[in-house]
């Protein structure tokens, strides 16, 4: 009772299905890139011929069906995120997915995703596995299939060559953006890259950085421990901070505190897997790569070399290798009914332990609070039910299921909640000023898109990422005792607020704030260096 189809018919059918059902974004970008209908038509026909040829190459017994089903399922998953959120499923994105925990991944398991996978992945895969395929013998494959493959590729080459000027112009317009959305070649090739990277990570011995690090004269001369709290933010975009001119009052707490606000800061990347290790690396964005950072110690290790206690507390998807070799503690799966829900905890989960740390601290200490922050898509889970200053707020896992106003309200609630959180961190530092000399630095890893230009969340390749994903907040608070001890001129530092800085400055600014002397320190990249008294530098 099973229908029968030739291997050629199945190959053509699968190729056409993939191009029609899993590549809406690809065709939309191609339509935007080509100047004439003729050029677009030639490119489209050439693409179809290449897909058919590739499918026919795989059309062998015991190979065809598994390969086709893998292609269909990969394309179905990738196309949902590409078509819905504008996300490019590249190697970095897949690496982030693998490092996510169950609660993070679960937020993307929406009815929309399930239906998409069923309609465009599961059902077509069942159809492919069900039909009976008539595979030709070796002789017929050589006489029939091989000429079809050669002729198809030749025609594709002629079509591209005949319209080369227009095709080249379209490719120059945004080749990576176009080809990055082509399914399934994009996600499958990215998966192989990730697999190769995982193999390379085994037994990596990191290069030692800052082994010469020592604490300088002003911190060693302090009569109390010096404590810097580094709040590593998540998905917070600077444009939604009222400190930076946003119309809504999303910073009612910080606006009343003597903080230093740096309003023109750009991120190293558009995703945590890049930005987090990059801003805690001495490489800088120009020289940074995931591979290089994995083989090299981070800022946390330099603090450790200098004899400073280092603690990394994590409420997000892990430290991305930044905290290797220092004390690490995860807060994501804490059992706290007031601050945790649906497998995720709000950032106030840090506060009790921070209070306890400051109450007993005896040594110079750096503690990193890696926030859940404003991570999507379920923004409403990042703040308490009782804290919703902007309503109605989107209370869905799928941001596209809400109106733009509801989505922005939910996101702004995360910014306002973060404002309250940072205020409470500062209050704890002030509370224990008789025991410790405190400071706080807040910087987000990257920003967030909320539907502008069809993009949601983050992860857009940096070269074409919008400012929503790369313009990040940077806020510094220092206790009066810290200012006196370090010789910091706050008025001078406030004057630097509008200047352009980047994540490249974070590494060296933090070294300067803890008075760490080492060859890897670059005073030219320390934002506050020019505002410290000469005697203390």
N, C-alpha and C positions, 0 to 999 in steps of 0.2 A: 504493500500500500504506500510505501515511501516514494515520492516523486524522484525522477532521475534527471540529472543535468550533466552536461559535459564539463570537463575541467576548464575549458575556455569560457563557457557560459558563466560558471561560478566566479572565475577570476574577474571577468568584466563586471558582473553584478556587484561583487564586493567592492571593487574599485569605485564604481559609480556611487554606491551607497555611502562610502566613506567621504567622498568629495561633496556629495549633496547634503548629507545629514550632520556631518561632524566638522564642517569647515565654513560655517556662516561668517565668522569673523575674518577668516582668510579671504574669502571672496569679496567681502565688504572693503577690506583694505586694498585688494587688487583693483577694485572698481575706482577707489579714490586715487590710486597711484598712476593709472594709465590715462593718457590724454584723449585717446580716441577709442571708439567701440571696436574698430578693427584690431588695434593693438591688444586690447583686452581679450577679444575673441581668440586671437592667435595664441596668447598666453594660456587661456583656459583649455583650448584643445591640446596644446602641448602638455599641460599638466595632467590631463586625462590620459593621454597616451603613455606618459611616464608611469602613472599609477597602474594602468592596465598591464604594462610590461613587468613592473615589479611583482604584481599579483600572479602573473603567469609564470615568472621565474620560480615562485614558491609553490606552484601547482603540481606537487608530487604527492603520491600516496604517503600517508603517515606524516606529512609535513604541512600540506595545504590547510586542513581544517584547524589544527592548533594555531598555526600562524595567523590565519584569518580571524579566528576568535580573539586572539591576543590583540590584534590590530583594532578590532571593533570595540572591545572593552576599554582599551587604552584611549582610543579616540572619543568614546562616549564620556569617560570621566574627565578628560582634558577639555573637551568642548563645552561641558557645562560651566566650568570655571572661566574659560575664555569668553564664552558668549554672554554669561551672566554678569561677571565682575570685571571683565577686561584683563584678567590675569593671564600672563604668559607662563605656561607650565614648562619651565626650563630646569636645568640641573640644580640651581640654587633653591628653587621652589620645592623640588622633590626632596632635597636634602633637609629642608625645613620641615617637611611633612614627616619624614622619618624620625626627626628629633622631637616631634610633638608628642604629648601624652594623650591618653584616651579622652580626657575632658575637652582638650583643645580640638581634637579631631571631631569629637561628637557634636560640636557646635555647628559644623558644616553639614551634618546629616539631616538635611531638611526634606520635607515632602517633595519639593521641587527637584532636588538632587536624586531622590529615590525614583521618582517617575521618569526622569531623564535617563537614568541608568537602565531602567526596565525597558523603556520604549526604544532607546537607541543603542543599548548594549546587550541586555539579556535576551530579548526576543529575537533580534537578528542572529545572535550567537546560537540560539536554539535552532533557528531555521538552517543555519550553516551545518550544524552537527546532524540535523535530521535527514537532509536530502542525501540521496545516493549519487555519488559522483562517478562518472565514467572516465577513468584515466586511460589515456592512450598508451600504447607500447612505446618503447624507446625509439623505434623507427619513425612512427607517426609524430612523435614529439619533435624530432629533428626536422622532418619534412614540413610540419605545419606550425608548431609553436615557435620554434626558433626563428623562422622567417617573419612571423608576426611581431616578435619582440624586436628584431633588428629593424624591420620596416617602421614600426611605431616610434622607436627612438630616433631613427633617421628623419622621419617627418617632423617630430618634435624639434629636432635640431634645426631643420630648415625653417620652421615657423618662427622660432626664436631669432634665428639669424636674419630672416627677411625683415623683421621688425626690431632689429637690435638697438637702434637709436632710441626708440621709445621704451623698449624693455630696460635698457641701461638707465634711462632717466627715472623710470619707476623704481628700479632697484636702488638707485642713489637716494631716492626720496626717503626710503626707510626699509632697506632690505631685511634687516634683522627683525623689525617689527612684523613684516609680512611673513617671512619664513618661520618665525618663531611661533606663529599661530597655525601652521600647517599640521594637521592631524592625520595619521598618527606618527609621522616621522619625528616631529619635535619631541613629544614625551618619551618615545621609545629610545631615541638616541640619547636623551638626557638621562634616562634610567641607566643606560650603559656607562655613561660618564660618572654617575653617582656610585655605581658598583665598583668601578675602577678606583675611585677615590677612597672608598671604604677599605679596599684591599691595601692601598698605600698607607692608610692610617695605622695599620697594625704595628705595634712595637716602636712607635715613633719616640725618639729621644729628642727632647726640645733643646734648642740652642740656648745657653744661659745668657740672659740679658741683665745688665746693671748689677753684676756681681760686686762691683766696687762701691755700691751705694752705701752712704752713711748719712746719719742725721746731722743737720747743720747746727750752728751755734745757738740760734734762738730757740729751737725746739728742745735741744739738750739742756738748755739753761732754764727751761720752764719748771715751775714748782709743782705743777699738776700735769696729769696726762693730757695730751692734745688728741682730740677725737674729731675725725672728719667723717660725716655720714654722706656717702655718695648714693643718691637716689637715681637709679638707672630707669628712666621712664620708658613706656611702651606706647607707640602709635599716637603720641601727642603731637599735634601740629601747632606751630607757633601762632598761626593766624587766628586761632580760636581762643587765644589768651587775651583777656581784657587789658593785661599789662602791656600788650603790644598794640593796643588800639581797637580791639574787637568791640563791637557795639554793645554786646551783652556783658553783664558783669559776671564773668566766669572766675574772677580772682578776687572775691570780696575779702578774703583773709590776707593773702600776700600783699594786696594793695595797701594794707595798713601796717605792714612790717618793713623794717629797713633792709630790704633785699636789693641785690645788684641784679638787674635784669638786662640780659644781652639779647637784643631783639632781632639780630641779623645773623643767624647761625645756620649753616647748612650741614646736612648729615653726610656720612661716608657712604651710605647705601640706603636702600629702600626696604630692607628686611633685616630682622634681628640677626640672622645668621651671618650677615656681613657687617652691619653697623656696630653691633656690640663688641666683637673682637677687634674691629678696626679702631674704635675710639679709645680702647685700652691697649693699643699697640703703638710702638714707636715708629712703625713703618710709614704711617701717613697714607692717605687715600691713593696717592700716585703710585706707591710701591706695594700696596696691600693686595693680597690674595688670600683666599681661605687656606690654600696649601701652605703658603709662607707663614701664616699666623699659627697654624697647627704645629709647625716645627720651631716655634719661637716663644719664649716666655713672655708673659704679659706684664702690665703695670703692677698687678697684684704681687707678682714674684719680686719685682724691684722693691716694693715696700717691705716685703718679707726679708730680702737681703739686707735692708737698712735696719732691721731689728724692730720693725713696727708690726704689731698684731694685725692680722687681716682676717676678716670674716665676710663670707659671701652668703647672703640670705636670699633665697630665690622663690618668687611667686609667679614665675613665668615659665617658659619652656626650657629652662636650663641655662647654664653659663656659657655655652658654646666654646668650651675649652679655656675660657679666661681665668677660671678659678682653679685650674689644675695646680696641685701642690699647696693649696691653702684651705682653711677650714670652710666647709660648704654645708649648707643646711637648706632643705627644700620645705616650703610652706604650702605647697599647692594642694596637698591632700589632708590638711589638718582637719580634725573633727571639732569644729567650732560652729554651732548652730546659728550664732549671731552674725558670723562673718563669712561663712561658707555655704554654698548652695550649688546643686547640680554639678558636683565634682570640681568646683572652682572657688577660690577664696578671694575676698576683697582685700585691698592692700592694708587696711587697718589691722590685719592679722599680724603685722610686724611690731605694732606699737608696744605691746606688753613686754615683749622680749627686749626691745630697745630700751625701755625704761629700766628693766632689770640689769641690762648691760651697763648703762650709765651709772646705776646705783653702786656698782661694785668694781668699776674699771680701775686698773692700777698701772696700765702701760699705755704708751702712745698707740692709738688704734685707728684703723680704717675699717668701716663696716659698709658694705654695699647692699642696698635694698633694691633688688631687681623686681620691678613692679609688674603686675598684670595691667595696670594703667588703663589705657583706652583701646585695648585690643578688641577687634571685631571678630566675628560679625555680631555677636550677642552683647552689644554695648550695655544693655540694661542689667546684665549680671555683674557689672563692674562697680555698681554703687548700691547702697541699701534701698529697700522698698520705701523707707521713710525719708529718703533723701532724693527728691526729684524736683529741683527748682524750676525745671523747664518741662512743661507738659502741653499737650499729650506727647509722650515719648514712645518710640518704637520698641515694642516688647516682643519681637520676633527674632528667631535665629537668622532668617533671611532678610537682609536689609532692603532688597528690592520689593519685598512684600509691603513695605511701609511708604508713606508719602515722604517727600523730601523734608518737610517741616518736622515730621515725627522723627526721622532719622537724625537730623541735626540736633533736635532737642535731646535725644538719648546721648549723642556724642558729647554735647555741651555739658550734660550732667556728669559725664566721666571727668571732664576737665575741672568742673566745679568741685567734684569729690576729691580729685587730686589736689586741688588748692587747699581744701580742708586738711587733707592728709599731710601735706608739706608744712602747714601751719602747726600741726600737732607734733611733727618731728622737731621743729624749731622750739616748741614749748618744752619738750622733754630735755633738749639741750640746755635751755635756759634754767630749767628746774634743778639741774645738777651742776650749775656753774661754780659751786663751791668745791666740787670734786674733779671737774674736768673743764678744759678750755675747748669749746666746740665751734664747729663750722659745718655747713651743709652745702652740697653742690647737687643741683638737679639738672639732668640733661636727658632728653628723649633720644631713643635710638633712631627713629625716623618718624615721618608724619603719617597722614591717612587721607585717602580720597573718600568722599561721601557721595559719589554719583556724578561728580563733575566730569564732563567729557566722556561719560559712560564708564568711568573707572570707579571701582570700589576697593576699600581697604588699602593694601600696599603691595609692594613687590614688583612694581613696574620697572623694567630695566632702566638703570640710572640715566643713560644717555637720552632717554625720552621721558623721564619721569617728571610729572608736574610739580610745581612748588609745594602743593599740598602735601606731597610725600617727602620732600627734602628740606623744607624750612622748619626747623625744630627749636623748641625753647631751651634756654640755658639760664639758670637762676642760681645765684650764690648768696648765702647768708653767713655772716661771721659775727661771733660774740664780741662785745667790746674788749674783753680780755685778749681775745685772739688778735684783734686789730693792734692793740698796744704791744703785744709780744712780737708780732711779725713785722711791725712797722707799716701796716697797710693803711694807705690814705684812701678812705672810702670815697671822698669827694672826687679824687682823681679817677677811681675805678668807675664811678657812676658816669663820668664823662665818656667812658669807652663803650657804653651801652649800645649806641646805634652803629658802631663800627662792624665791619664784616669779619666774622670768624667762622670756624668750622670744627668738625670733630677732631681735626688734626691738632687743635689747641688744647683739647681736653687732657690728654696724657701729660703734657708738660705743665699745664696749669695745676693739676693735682699734685705732681711732684713738688712744685714750688710751694703749694699750700701746706705740705707736710715737711718743708725744708729739707728735702732729700737731695744730697749732693752726689751726682753720678755723671759719667761721661755721656750717657744717653739723654741727659736733660738738655733742652734747648731753650734758653731764656727768651729767644726771639719768638717762640711759639707759646710762651706762658703769658696768658692774657693779663695777669695781675703783676707781672715782674716790674713794669715801669712805675707801678704805684706803690711799691714797697720802699721803705727808707733804705738808703744805700748801705747803712751799717748792718742791716739784717739780711741782705741778699747774699 
